[in-house]
Amino acid sequence: MKKLMKFVFVLAFVFGGWALAAASLHVVRGPGTMLWGYVPVNVQLVPKTNLTFNETYVDTTKWSAADVAAHPAFVDRLHQANKSDLVKQASERPAPVTPAAMPAQASARATEPVPAPVTSAPAPKSIFDYGK
């Protein structure tokens, strides 16, 4: 009985630690490769601002500008952590357009002005920004 209680106690700590890690980190897969091309995927860990299980794993390889606009808190966190290159390609890719909406959007684009890009100062480094 003593061994069983010890096993359950250790198991609870292990899974509790994994749950805490999942709640405190974004695991982000971005376009490109890692380690000078030796690893074929680009997976990065970004600390979250609060403990939640929302957006624990985010795959940004096929994101478009609409996806970037739909996740403003996540994109802001990437900018704060100096990892905005994970969504840079997505913000440049236009949102998919349905064939019925094409003529209306083409006339709207011809009349609306293009906004100037907004630049901001880099975010201060935190204890979670390893190797930068």
N, CA, C and O of each residue as an XYZ file, in Angstrom:
528
protein
N       0.820     -1.189      0.000
C       0.000      0.000      0.000
C       0.873      1.266      0.000
O       0.539      2.269     -0.631
N       1.981      1.193      0.713
C       2.869      2.342      0.790
C       3.501      2.638     -0.575
O       3.651      3.800     -0.955
N       3.868      1.589     -1.304
C       4.441      1.773     -2.635
C       3.409      2.347     -3.601
O       3.748      3.180     -4.441
N       2.178      1.918     -3.493
C       1.121      2.432     -4.357
C       0.888      3.919     -4.099
O       0.734      4.687     -5.049
N       0.858      4.331     -2.863
C       0.668      5.749     -2.529
C       1.851      6.585     -3.028
O       1.671      7.697     -3.523
N       3.042      6.044     -2.893
C       4.228      6.745     -3.382
C       4.167      6.901     -4.898
O       4.477      7.968     -5.428
N       3.764      5.829     -5.602
C       3.638      5.874     -7.058
C       2.583      6.898     -7.481
O       2.825      7.675     -8.405
N       1.435      6.916     -6.834
C       0.373      7.873     -7.159
C       0.845      9.301     -6.884
O       0.550     10.206     -7.666
N       1.553      9.511     -5.813
C       2.062     10.842     -5.470
C       3.055     11.338     -6.525
O       2.969     12.485     -6.966
N       3.991     10.485     -6.930
C       4.970     10.865     -7.955
C       4.280     11.097     -9.292
O       4.601     12.054     -9.996
N       3.348     10.241     -9.644
C       2.601     10.393    -10.885
C       1.813     11.701    -10.910
O       1.750     12.367    -11.943
N       1.218     12.069     -9.791
C       0.476     13.335     -9.704
C       1.417     14.520     -9.904
O       1.050     15.478    -10.583
N       2.601     14.481     -9.339
C       3.561     15.566     -9.532
C       4.030     15.660    -10.982
O       4.169     16.761    -11.515
N       4.276     14.520    -11.624
C       4.736     14.527    -13.014
C       3.666     15.112    -13.924
O       3.947     16.016    -14.711
N       2.436     14.602    -13.824
C       1.375     15.109    -14.690
C       0.976     16.534    -14.327
O       0.586     17.305    -15.203
N       1.068     16.891    -13.064
C       0.806     18.273    -12.661
C       1.834     19.226    -13.242
O       1.496     20.344    -13.631
N       3.077     18.797    -13.302
C       4.119     19.619    -13.912
C       3.917     19.786    -15.405
O       4.121     20.871    -15.949
N       3.517     18.715    -16.064
C       3.228     18.808    -17.496
C       2.045     19.729    -17.754
O       2.057     20.508    -18.707
N       1.033     19.644    -16.915
C      -0.142     20.506    -17.077
C       0.234     21.967    -16.852
O      -0.237     22.847    -17.572
N       1.072     22.227    -15.864
C       1.517     23.599    -15.617
C       2.360     24.122    -16.775
O       2.230     25.284    -17.161
N       3.218     23.280    -17.326
C       4.028     23.694    -18.476
C       3.145     23.973    -19.684
O       3.382     24.940    -20.409
N       2.132     23.143    -19.913
C       1.226     23.359    -21.042
C       0.412     24.632    -20.858
O       0.100     25.308    -21.839
N       0.069     24.966    -19.642
C      -0.719     26.166    -19.391
C       0.123     27.436    -19.458
O      -0.431     28.527    -19.591
N       1.436     27.321    -19.371
C       2.271     28.519    -19.325
C       3.063     28.786    -20.597
O       3.766     29.792    -20.682
N       2.962     27.895    -21.595
C       3.751     28.071    -22.818
C       2.894     27.925    -24.069
O       1.969     27.115    -24.114
N       3.218     28.724    -25.084
C       2.710     28.518    -26.431
C       3.758     27.674    -27.158
O       4.938     28.024    -27.149
N       3.357     26.588    -27.775
C       4.234     25.826    -28.657
C       3.833     26.242    -30.064
O       2.753     25.886    -30.536
N       4.700     26.995    -30.737
C       4.354     27.610    -32.016
C       5.177     26.966    -33.123
O       6.405     26.916    -33.059
N       4.472     26.474    -34.140
C       5.142     25.952    -35.330
C       5.032     27.008    -36.408
O       3.933     27.388    -36.812
N       6.163     27.475    -36.865
C       6.194     28.507    -37.886
C       6.804     27.993    -39.168
O       7.321     26.877    -39.211
N       6.749     28.796    -40.210
C       7.357     28.381    -41.479
C       8.884     28.392    -41.378
O       9.456     29.187    -40.631
N       9.521     27.528    -42.114
C      10.981     27.509    -42.137
C      11.554     26.302    -41.428
O      10.843     25.348    -41.112
N      12.866     26.361    -41.181
C      13.586     25.267    -40.537
C      14.346     25.791    -39.334
O      14.450     27.000    -39.126
N      14.878     24.860    -38.540
C      15.669     25.219    -37.357
C      17.074     24.648    -37.496
O      17.319     23.756    -38.309
N      17.971     25.164    -36.707
C      19.347     24.671    -36.623
C      20.028     24.598    -37.975
O      20.530     23.550    -38.382
N      20.036     25.715    -38.654
C      20.731     25.875    -39.930
C      20.272     24.878    -40.979
O      21.072     24.434    -41.802
N      18.990     24.518    -40.958
C      18.426     23.624    -41.946
C      18.480     22.148    -41.600
O      17.991     21.326    -42.376
N      19.059     21.781    -40.463
C      19.158     20.369    -40.094
C      17.836     19.813    -39.566
O      17.571     18.619    -39.705
N      17.005     20.666    -38.962
C      15.699     20.246    -38.458
C      14.658     20.817    -39.408
O      14.597     22.035    -39.576
N      13.830     19.976    -40.039
C      12.945     20.464    -41.106
C      11.738     21.270    -40.640
O      10.988     21.760    -41.484
N      11.518     21.429    -39.354
C      10.394     22.224    -38.857
C      10.915     23.335    -37.957
O      12.022     23.248    -37.425
N      10.118     24.368    -37.792
C      10.474     25.489    -36.929
C       9.473     25.515    -35.786
O       8.377     26.053    -35.941
N       9.830     24.944    -34.641
C       8.974     24.909    -33.460
C       9.647     25.733    -32.381
O      10.812     25.511    -32.052
N       8.897     26.698    -31.825
C       9.467     27.579    -30.810
C       8.541     27.630    -29.600
O       7.325     27.496    -29.736
N       9.116     27.822    -28.428
C       8.354     27.973    -27.192
C       8.285     29.448    -26.843
O       9.308     30.129    -26.780
N       7.073     29.939    -26.617
C       6.851     31.335    -26.254
C       6.063     31.346    -24.952
O       4.996     30.734    -24.893
N       6.542     32.017    -23.905
C       5.795     32.039    -22.650
C       4.493     32.820    -22.802
O       4.439     33.833    -23.499
N       3.450     32.332    -22.140
C       2.155     33.006    -22.154
C       2.145     34.101    -21.096
O       2.963     34.095    -20.176
N       1.216     35.037    -21.231
C       1.092     36.105    -20.239
C       0.303     35.647    -19.023
O       0.470     36.203    -17.937
N      -0.560     34.636    -19.185
C      -1.311     34.091    -18.062
C      -1.494     32.586    -18.266
O      -1.300     32.074    -19.369
N      -1.864     31.891    -17.206
C      -1.991     30.441    -17.261
C      -3.351     30.052    -17.833
O      -4.369     30.146    -17.148
N      -3.362     29.619    -19.084
C      -4.569     29.103    -19.723
C      -4.156     27.967    -20.653
O      -2.982     27.799    -20.983
N      -5.154     27.196    -21.061
C      -4.887     26.142    -22.028
C      -5.266     26.583    -23.436
O      -5.186     25.782    -24.368
N      -5.678     27.837    -23.613
C      -6.002     28.364    -24.942
C      -4.721     28.584    -25.726
O      -3.739     29.107    -25.199
N      -4.740     28.183    -26.978
C      -3.622     28.378    -27.901
C      -2.315     27.807    -27.345
O      -1.265     28.444    -27.424
N      -2.392     26.611    -26.787
C      -1.180     25.962    -26.298
C      -0.313     25.520    -27.466
O       0.903     25.703    -27.433
N      -0.920     24.938    -28.503
C      -0.198     24.587    -29.725
C      -0.810     25.377    -30.866
O      -2.014     25.299    -31.111
N       0.028     26.143    -31.566
C      -0.444     26.970    -32.676
C       0.440     26.687    -33.885
O       1.662     26.824    -33.813
N      -0.179     26.293    -34.996
C       0.529     26.037    -36.246
C       0.277     27.219    -37.178
O      -0.826     27.370    -37.704
N       1.290     28.057    -37.385
C       1.128     29.256    -38.200
C       1.635     29.085    -39.623
O       1.756     30.069    -40.351
N       1.934     27.857    -40.036
C       2.499     27.653    -41.368
C       1.517     27.982    -42.484
O       1.937     28.408    -43.559
N       0.229     27.797    -42.259
C      -0.768     28.062    -43.303
C      -1.682     29.221    -42.937
O      -2.784     29.329    -43.475
N      -1.250     30.082    -42.040
C      -2.058     31.230    -41.650
C      -2.072     32.276    -42.751
O      -1.151     32.356    -43.564
N      -3.134     33.079    -42.767
C      -3.238     34.222    -43.675
C      -3.445     35.475    -42.822
O      -3.436     35.402    -41.593
N      -3.629     36.610    -43.471
C      -3.836     37.863    -42.747
C      -5.106     37.804    -41.908
O      -5.174     38.437    -40.854
N      -6.105     37.063    -42.350
C      -7.341     36.928    -41.571
C      -7.086     36.185    -40.262
O      -7.670     36.533    -39.235
N      -6.230     35.175    -40.282
C      -5.899     34.442    -39.059
C      -5.113     35.319    -38.089
O      -5.321     35.256    -36.877
N      -4.219     36.128    -38.621
C      -3.453     37.046    -37.770
C      -4.394     38.037    -37.096
O      -4.237     38.340    -35.913
N      -5.372     38.543    -37.846
C      -6.336     39.483    -37.273
C      -7.264     38.804    -36.272
O      -7.771     39.466    -35.366
N      -7.497     37.513    -36.412
C      -8.396     36.792    -35.509
C      -7.740     36.444    -34.174
O      -8.446     36.095    -33.227
N      -6.423     36.527    -34.067
C      -5.697     36.190    -32.832
C      -4.822     37.364    -32.383
O      -3.599     37.222    -32.353
N      -5.401     38.516    -32.034
C      -4.569     39.683    -31.708
C      -3.736     39.526    -30.434
O      -2.608     40.016    -30.380
N      -4.266     38.859    -29.417
C      -3.505     38.694    -28.173
C      -2.284     37.800    -28.396
O      -1.206     38.068    -27.866
N      -2.458     36.750    -29.174
C      -1.349     35.846    -29.473
C      -0.270     36.564    -30.290
O       0.920     36.420    -30.010
N      -0.684     37.330    -31.292
C       0.277     38.056    -32.126
C       1.007     39.117    -31.299
O       2.209     39.317    -31.479
N       0.301     39.797    -30.399
C       0.960     40.770    -29.518
C       1.995     40.094    -28.629
O       3.069     40.648    -28.395
N       1.679     38.901    -28.132
C       2.623     38.180    -27.279
C       3.871     37.779    -28.068
O       4.982     37.817    -27.540
N       3.683     37.394    -29.334
C       4.845     37.072    -30.163
C       5.717     38.302    -30.381
O       6.944     38.198    -30.373
N       5.100     39.463    -30.576
C       5.878     40.700    -30.738
C       6.629     41.034    -29.453
O       7.781     41.465    -29.505
N       5.989     40.841    -28.302
C       6.646     41.120    -27.021
C       7.833     40.196    -26.786
O       8.834     40.605    -26.198
N       7.724     38.966    -27.238
C       8.798     37.987    -27.051
C       9.830     38.027    -28.182
O      10.714     37.172    -28.244
N       9.720     39.014    -29.074
C      10.632     39.164    -30.218
C      10.635     37.916    -31.107
O      11.685     37.508    -31.601
N       9.482     37.323    -31.304
C       9.338     36.149    -32.169
C       8.303     36.426    -33.250
O       7.577     35.521    -33.662
N       8.233     37.657    -33.704
C       7.230     38.022    -34.697
C       7.511     37.400    -36.065
O       6.647     37.431    -36.941
N       8.699     36.841    -36.261
C       8.981     36.178    -37.529
C       8.121     34.932    -37.731
O       8.014     34.437    -38.853
N       7.505     34.417    -36.657
C       6.643     33.248    -36.781
C       5.328     33.573    -37.490
O       4.698     32.676    -38.050
N       4.901     34.841    -37.476
C       3.667     35.240    -38.168
C       3.933     36.274    -39.250
O       2.989     36.806    -39.835
N       5.189     36.568    -39.526
C       5.510     37.568    -40.548
C       4.994     37.152    -41.923
O       4.385     37.956    -42.629
N       5.234     35.913    -42.299
C       4.787     35.417    -43.592
C       3.256     35.400    -43.663
O       2.682     35.667    -44.719
N       2.599     35.087    -42.548
C       1.136     35.030    -42.532
C       0.524     36.411    -42.682
O      -0.510     36.554    -43.335
N       1.133     37.427    -42.097
C       0.563     38.766    -42.205
C       0.729     39.332    -43.610
O      -0.001     40.243    -43.997
N       1.672     38.809    -44.371
C       1.863     39.261    -45.751
C       0.979     38.494    -46.737
O       0.752     38.965    -47.851
N       0.479     37.325    -46.343
C      -0.351     36.497    -47.217
C      -1.803     36.990    -47.126
O      -2.336     37.101    -46.021
N      -2.443     37.283    -48.239
C      -3.833     37.759    -48.189
C      -4.788     36.660    -47.756
O      -4.510     35.471    -47.917
N      -5.909     37.076    -47.207
C      -6.931     36.131    -46.778
C      -7.571     35.477    -48.000
O      -7.693     36.118    -49.045
N      -7.982     34.213    -47.888
C      -8.639     33.567    -49.024
C      -9.964     34.258    -49.347
O     -10.683     34.693    -48.447
N     -10.275     34.351    -50.630
C     -11.452     35.070    -51.080
C     -12.389     34.095    -51.781
O     -11.954     33.258    -52.572
N     -13.663     34.212    -51.485
C     -14.643     33.388    -52.190
C     -14.918     34.008    -53.552
O     -14.823     35.228    -53.687
N     -15.253     33.223    -54.561
C     -15.475     33.775    -55.904
C     -16.625     34.778    -55.967
O     -16.577     35.695    -56.787
N     -17.653     34.640    -55.134
C     -18.782     35.570    -55.166
C     -18.393     36.947    -54.647
O     -18.972     37.948    -55.068
N     -17.426     37.015    -53.741
C     -17.048     38.291    -53.144
C     -15.952     39.006    -53.910
O     -15.609     40.135    -53.558
N     -15.392     38.400    -54.935
C     -14.267     39.004    -55.655
C     -14.596     40.349    -56.300
O     -13.835     41.292    -56.082
N     -15.657     40.512    -57.069
C     -15.895     41.814    -57.700
C     -16.124     42.933    -56.681
O     -15.654     44.053    -56.886
N     -16.826     42.655    -55.604
C     -17.080     43.680    -54.599
C     -15.789     44.092    -53.904
O     -15.585     45.274    -53.629
N     -14.915     43.130    -53.617
C     -13.665     43.463    -52.953
C     -12.710     44.191    -53.885
O     -11.943     45.041    -53.434
N     -12.740     43.880    -55.163
C     -11.843     44.555    -56.105
C     -12.184     46.033    -56.208
O     -11.278     46.863    -56.263
N     -13.460     46.383    -56.236
C     -13.825     47.796    -56.301
C     -13.544     48.491    -54.981
O     -13.193     49.671    -54.971
N     -13.690     47.780    -53.859
C     -13.404     48.385    -52.560
C     -11.910     48.642    -52.402
O     -11.518     49.662    -51.834
N     -11.067     47.731    -52.895
C      -9.624     47.923    -52.787
C      -9.134     49.085    -53.626
O      -8.171     49.754    -53.252
N      -9.773     49.334    -54.742
C      -9.332     50.410    -55.632
C      -9.559     51.779    -55.007
O      -8.844     52.724    -55.338
N     -10.528     51.912    -54.117
C     -10.840     53.221    -53.544
C     -10.252     53.446    -52.164
O     -10.112     54.597    -51.751
N      -9.900     52.393    -51.431
C      -9.418     52.611    -50.073
C      -7.906     52.832    -50.051
O      -7.172     52.164    -50.779
N      -7.439     53.766    -49.218
C      -5.993     54.040    -49.144
C      -5.276     52.919    -48.392
O      -5.875     52.232    -47.564
N      -4.019     52.746    -48.682
C      -3.195     51.733    -48.028
C      -2.597     52.357    -46.767
O      -1.923     53.384    -46.854
N      -2.833     51.751    -45.585
C      -2.279     52.326    -44.359
C      -0.767     52.132    -44.291
O      -0.221     51.149    -44.791
N      -0.115     53.093    -43.661
C       1.334     53.020    -43.485
C       1.648     51.991    -42.407
O       0.894     51.876    -41.441
N       2.740     51.238    -42.543
C       3.080     50.258    -41.512
C       3.458     50.958    -40.209
O       4.119     51.997    -40.210
N       3.028     50.371    -39.114
C       3.301     50.915    -37.789
C       4.512     50.204    -37.218
O       4.542     48.974    -37.156
N       5.499     50.959    -36.807
C       6.678     50.365    -36.179
C       6.683     50.748    -34.712
O       6.303     51.859    -34.344
N       7.110     49.831    -33.896
C       7.183     50.099    -32.465
C       8.565     49.717    -31.962
O       9.311     48.988    -32.616
N       8.877     50.224    -30.797
C      10.168     49.913    -30.179
C      10.165     48.448    -29.743
O       9.115     47.921    -29.376
N      11.317     47.787    -29.779
C      11.341     46.390    -29.350
C      10.968     46.263    -27.877
O      11.281     47.135    -27.066
N      10.298     45.171    -27.545
C       9.862     44.937    -26.179
C      11.072     44.653    -25.295
O      12.066     44.096    -25.762
N      10.993     45.033    -24.024
C      12.113     44.717    -23.124
C      12.238     43.211    -22.952
O      11.243     42.488    -22.980
N      13.455     42.752    -22.775
C      13.693     41.321    -22.656
C      13.211     40.814    -21.304
O      13.327     41.502    -20.290
N      12.669     39.603    -21.304
C      12.233     38.985    -20.070
C      13.156     37.817    -19.747
O      14.066     37.504    -20.514
N      12.919     37.189    -18.627
C      13.765     36.057    -18.233
C      13.521     34.848    -19.113
O      14.308     33.902    -19.086
N      12.425     34.857    -19.910
C      12.100     33.723    -20.752
C      12.717     33.813    -22.139
O      12.619     32.854    -22.904
N      13.346     34.921    -22.493
C      13.951     35.088    -23.819
C      15.354     34.493    -23.804
O      16.338     35.194    -23.571
N      15.429     33.204    -24.053
C      16.698     32.491    -23.986
C      17.532     32.774    -25.222
O      17.007     32.777    -26.336
N      18.782     33.004    -25.048
C      19.734     33.088    -26.141
C      19.616     34.303    -27.015
O      20.178     34.312    -28.109
N      18.924     35.316    -26.598
C      18.788     36.510    -27.443
C      19.468     37.671    -26.794
O      19.469     38.773    -27.344
